[in-house]
Amino acid sequence: MDTTQTLPDALDTLRGAVRGDVVVPGDAAYDEARKVYNALHDRRPAVVVRAVDAGDVIAGVLFARDHALPLAVRGGAHAVAGYGTVDDGLVVDLSRMRSVHVDPVTRTARAEGGATWGDFNHATHAFGLATTGGVISTTGIAGLTLGGGMGNLARRYGLSCDNLVQADVVTAEGTLLTCDADHHPDLFWALRGGGGNFGVVTSFAYRLHPVADVLGGVVLYPLDADVARRWRDMVTDAPEELNTIFLMVLGPDLPFLPERWHGRPVCGLMTCFSGPATEDEKVLALLDELGPVVGRFVERMPYPMVNTLFDDDLPPGLYHYWKGNFSRDLTDGAIDVHMRYGETLPSMESDTAIFPIDGACHRVGPEDTAFAYRDASFSAAFGTTHTDPADNEANIAWTRRYDEALRPHTQEAGYVNFMDTDDQARVRANYRQNYDRLRAVKRHYDPGNLFRLNHNIEP
């Protein structure tokens, strides 16, 4: 049923309350307005509210609540599970709310909820400042931060949520609350890792750190378990300024990789060293010791650039299906599983990425934020990305087999931002000892579970 046919008068009222756009089926902008990053989720909302301010967000939330419409919230639209869209419901789209204001004196930045990490890094870099953000510049700040926020500065400065100092939130009642350590501290605690369960965050304020240029890029090696084991051991002793993400990919057709490696399974490191340039040669020597280097693009670059290196390889409109797991250690058994599946990556766009989450991430207690796995040292993200929907079924099955093979070697849960729609049964495990407290916060701020299109904590 076309919901908009039953609500013509109400839609006129909504349009009158919104400064941005209200888009419905049949409008010229509809097909563009309903798109999300992951083409696996091709859904048809009844209404899309393209908000330009918090007032528009409030109007959208109240309309969904009052008319019993499923409500989706879209920031950067990168959610692999497709939670930024919904059939026959209402989407609050924040993509026009992207301003970033930097205060270089207090070393803080306030960004609207639709900003991407590209927007954020561009603004803060002008002052030689940064905070932990995503590894793809088109990723939204909102979803990444609310799930925890792993990235290239995590070992040195903690997760994105560890650097959050304040947030403005529209609740299910249509109230705009400002929360921080002193105001609505229970809500502020829950936002730092608890996902989109509690409201629409219209702005985020972050603590910034002095980071201007970094040694960044990619080093590639033959796919070899010994390289993975040496990397695992290196991470333990590496300075916190050195963040390396272990990758398994099919060799890309790029100038720094010889043609004989194109399309062949390789492993590598996405590298970001935020220490002094005088230490660069030591870092490069450390990377060379891990195995025979078959391709390398690593140089001094502005920090924002390191978060754009994979943008062209992962544009919007591809089909994604992911899984993820935490682990205290990257065991030899886990490495063997990764190698086995690395040999059979089903497409050029598919990859495995293993993030280190030690260093500063471990200096925050497991109950200090909603992000519960402070004893984990690694977080693996793996799965398939492809261009042809005919490959969906086979690639989803491949990813599920990979996940099952890893389970004996990992902790019970994984990072919520790497979870897919069929991982709802893992939500309690994802939040571990913090689940009951999160449920109490949910019950207080959203007792009707209006914000349920997420890895849902039921009230």
Summary of the structure (lengths in Angstrom):
residues: 459
radius of gyration: 21.5
end to end distance: 29.0
largest distance: 68.3
contacts: 1662
relative contact order: 0.13
helix: 34%
strand: 24%
